Amino acid sequence: MNAADVAPEPQGTRFPLELMYAAASQYYLDDATQADIAKRLGVSRATVSRLLTEARRHGMVEIKVHRPATLEEGPLAAGVAEALGLERVYLVPKVSGPALGPWLAPGLARALAGVGLAPGDVVLVSSGSTVYECARESLGHFPGVTIAPAVGGQEDPQPWFQTNETTRLLAERVGGVPAYLYAPALPGPELFYSLQHEPSVRKVMDLWGHAKCAIVGVGSPPLMRQVVPAFVPRYADSLRRAVGDVCSRFYDREGQPVGYPGSERLVATGLEELRGIPYSIAVAVGPEKVVSIVAGARGGYFKRLVTDALTAESLLAAIA
């Protein structure tokens, strides 16, 4: 079959239907390679790739990916939820590689699907690399939902410390409406006072008490981290008791708040506000996060957890 022998291109398609069908049927039904198809149809391999894309777009090809039953939440997830006093735990397979987002995003997508988000609902996002990476992935479609930072921006150059950027990414991916917070995470005394009366800042801070959902990372003990936000005095005496944080709000092994010099000026959702959010979802993975997750759950700073199977097993071992 030659490209010159097919019918004219129908309206709304890039290629003739016969050509798309021929490429799709040979590729998906006959297991032909794109090189073989290109030779048979008298087109380039790049054109074959575009033909297959168009065939899917026009409904000639339907691809279904079935989630294996072994990956569904089962006894391990239920056991962790019960041990930590959480409403639900969403597990993904063992995370590997430097990028966490592609691995954890499917679990976070399932968690968000269970929230029942509607236009006008507010979803808060924290800073941190894990939440930032997940925000870049496919997490579902929630048009009209407001996405807002749970903590102010930071001086650090890494993008995951800029919560406005995480907000922008997530809103773009889910079809939501971003609400940006133009304030540093830890302003000086005079600026902090001024920000309390700045309408654009106050508008976002007022959302914290009305949020339906929050997506937060869980920080490991500050003395164990390679990188902490520049405004956090890592070696402050009080932080020696800290085993983790949510939204740069630190807590000890019992989940009790731990302050540090200047923390009274922190522009971030308070721990009591986090407790009051109906669907607070923590996204955390790794052995260094185990004690932080356990203490954060004890404090009630999140009600649901997205993690991997290996971390889940470590959580159960730590609690036993």
C-alpha positions, 0 to 999 in steps of 0.5 A, spaced: 500 500 500 502 506 497 501 513 500 499 515 493 493 510 493 489 512 499 483 516 499 483 524 500 484 527 507 478 528 511 476 534 514 479 535 521 485 529 520 492 530 519 492 524 515 487 519 510 483 515 515 485 509 511 493 510 512 492 511 519 488 505 520 493 501 516 499 503 520 495 502 527 492 495 525 499 493 522 503 496 529 498 493 534 495 487 531 500 484 527 506 486 531 510 490 525 515 494 527 515 502 525 520 501 520 517 495 517 510 499 516 514 505 514 517 501 508 510 498 506 506 504 506 512 508 503 513 513 508 518 515 513 518 512 520 517 519 523 510 519 519 509 512 522 509 515 529 505 521 527 500 516 524 499 512 530 498 518 535 493 520 530 489 514 530 489 514 538 487 521 537 481 519 533 479 513 537 481 508 532 486 505 537 484 504 545 489 503 550 487 500 557 492 500 562 490 495 568 492 496 575 495 489 577 491 487 583 497 486 587 498 493 587 492 495 590 491 497 598 491 491 602 493 488 609 500 492 609 496 499 607 491 497 612 496 495 618 500 502 617 493 506 617 491 502 624 498 503 627 499 510 625 491 512 627 491 514 620 484 514 615 488 511 609 494 509 607 496 509 599 501 505 597 506 504 591 511 499 589 518 500 592 521 507 589 527 507 586 532 512 582 533 520 584 526 522 581 520 521 586 514 524 583 513 519 577 513 513 582 509 517 588 504 520 583 499 514 582 498 514 589 497 521 590 492 521 584 488 515 588 488 519 594 486 526 591 480 522 587 477 520 594 477 527 596 471 529 592 474 536 590 469 540 587 470 547 584 471 552 589 474 547 594 481 549 596 487 545 596 494 547 599 501 545 597 507 545 602 514 546 599 519 541 599 522 536 593 517 531 594 511 535 593 514 539 587 516 533 583 509 530 584 506 536 582 509 535 575 505 529 574 498 527 572 494 527 578 487 528 575 483 533 573 479 538 578 477 544 574 475 550 578 479 548 584 483 553 588 491 551 589 494 555 594 501 555 598 501 553 605 508 556 606 511 563 604 517 563 599 524 562 601 531 565 598 534 558 597 535 557 589 532 550 588 525 550 585 521 546 590 523 551 596 518 556 591 511 554 593 508 559 588 512 555 583 509 548 586 502 552 586 503 554 579 505 547 576 499 543 580 494 548 578 496 547 571 496 540 571 489 539 574 486 545 571 485 549 578 486 556 579 492 558 582 492 563 588 499 566 589 502 568 596 507 573 595 511 573 602 517 570 604 517 564 609 520 568 615 520 575 614 523 580 619 519 583 625 517 589 621 515 586 614 511 580 618 507 586 621 506 589 614 504 583 611 498 581 616 495 587 613 497 586 606 490 584 602 493 580 597 497 576 602 491 576 607 487 573 602 491 567 601 492 566 609 485 566 610 484 560 605 488 556 610 482 556 615 477 554 609 482 548 605 478 542 604 485 538 602 492 539 603 498 536 600 504 536 604 511 533 605 514 530 611 521 533 613 526 528 616 530 531 622 534 537 621 540 535 623 540 529 618 538 533 612 543 535 607 539 541 605 534 545 609 531 552 608 536 558 609 532 561 614 532 555 619 537 555 624 539 548 624 543 548 630 539 551 634 538 548 641 531 547 641 531 543 634 535 538 637 529 535 639 525 536 632 524 529 628 521 532 623 516 538 620 510 539 616 510 546 612 517 548 616 513 547 623 517 542 627 515 537 632 518 532 637 517 525 637 511 525 640 508 530 635 509 536 640 511 543 636 518 545 637 519 552 636 526 556 634 528 563 633 524 567 629 518 561 628 513 566 631 514 570 625 513 564 620 508 565 614 505 558 614 499 554 615 499 553 623 499 546 626 492 547 629 490 549 622 493 542 619 489 538 624 483 541 622 483 540 614 478 534 612 483 531 607 490 532 609 495 528 605 502 527 607 507 524 601 513 521 604 518 516 602 525 513 605 528 510 611 530 517 613 523 519 614 520 513 618 521 517 625 518 523 622 512 520 619 510 516 625 511 523 630 507 527 624 501 522 625 501 522 632 501 530 632 495 529 627 498 533 622 496 529 616 490 524 616 492 520 610 499 518 607 502 516 600 508 512 601 512 506 598 511 499 600 518 498 603 517 505 607 510 502 610 514 495 612 519 500 616 513 504 619 510 497 622 517 495 624 518 502 628 512 502 631 512 494 633 
